[in-house]
């Protein structure tokens, strides 16, 4: 079985894999990747079959791009049945593994920044997000 070590993964490498899988680089893809890696750390999970995720973003882009980021960073897939989506329109996901769970939500300030189009490109903003601290991006509920 594959495993993911969130403490030693190359963030740049996983973003590049995510971009290939998703088709383009954007802020919600990177937020999903970062969210998944943080959940793996919090839950001491190696991903793939060792975790389940319920994403509350729904299936409408760009918010639903979180789902692809979470799939890439956790190894959860629709085919394995360990990831699901709810059409709530929230930048939020609940992760469960090893008898514990954590719910992570993208901070409102980050969502407002995405909506404001303060950056010259979505790719530039996505790379900027990749460099921020977890606590600047997410709140634990």
N, C-alpha and C positions, 0 to 999 in steps of 0.2 A: 504494500500500500504506500502511496505517496504521502509525504508529510511536508508541512511548511513550518519553518522556524522563524517566527515573526521578529525575533531579536537579531537574526543574521541574514535576512533576505535583502537583496539589492533592490531598494525602492525604485531606482531608475530602471532596472531590468524588468521589474514587475509592471511598471507603468508602460514600458515598451511592449511587453506581452499583452497587456490590457488594451493598448491602442490597436494592436493587430487584431485582437479578438473582436473588439467593439467597432472598429472601422475608422475611428478618429479620436483625437485627444481633446478632452474637455474637462471642465472643473468637476462635474458630477461623477465622471468616471474616476478621477483621482480621489475625490471624497469617499467614494465607495471602497476603493482600494485601501485608503488609510483607515476607514471605519472597520473593515474586515481585519486588518492587521492588529488594530488596537483591541478588538474583541478577542482575537486569538491569544494575545498577551494576557488580557484580563482573566480569561477562562483557562489559561494554561492548556490550550488545545493545539493539536498539530493539524487541524483542518480535515478536509475531505470527508471521511465518514464519522469523524469525531466531533461533529458540530451540526447544529441546525439553525436556520435563520428565517425570520419572518420580516420581510421588508415592507414598509408601509407607504412606499412611494407610488405604487400603482404601476401602470404600463404605458404612461404617456411621457414622451421625452419633453424636455431634457431631464426632468427629475428621475425618471425611470432608469437613466444611465447609471444611477447608484447600483442597480442590480448587477450589471455587468462587472463593475468594479469589485463588488462583494464576491461574486463568483470567482473572479481571478485570484483574489487575495485569500480566500478561505478554502477553495476547492469544492464548495457546494455547487450542485447543479440541479436543474429541473429534472434531469434524467434519473438522478439518484433519489430525488424526492426530498432532499434536505434543505431546500430553499423554496420559499413561497412569497407571493406578493399580495398585498391588500390594497385596494383602490382608495386609500385615504388621502393621497396627495401630500404626505409628510416626508421630510428628509430624515427618516428615522428607521431604525431596525433593531429587532430584539434577537440576540444570539444566545443559544443554550448549548452547554457542553459540560461534561464532568459533574453533573448534578447542580450546576450553577447557571445563572443567566445574567446578561447585561443588556440594557437598552441604551443605545447611543443615538443622539439627535444632533444634526448639524446646527450650529449656533445661528440664531437669527441674523447677527451681524454679517456672517459669511454669506448667507442667502441674499441679504440686501446688497452686498458688494457684487455678487454675481448679477443681480437684476440691474444694477446701476451702470453696467458696462464700462467700468472705470479703466479697464485695460484695453490695449489696442487689439488684442486677440484673445480668444478663448484658450488657445494653446499657452500663451504667456501666463494667463491667470492660472491655468492648471498646474504649470511648473511652479508658480509662486505658492500655490496651496501645498505642493509636495514638500516645501521647505518649512512650513509652519509647525509649531508645536501642537500636539494632540489637543491640549486643553484650550488652545485658541480656536480650534475647529469644532470640537464636539463637547456636548454636555452629557453626563451620565444621568439617566432618569431612574 
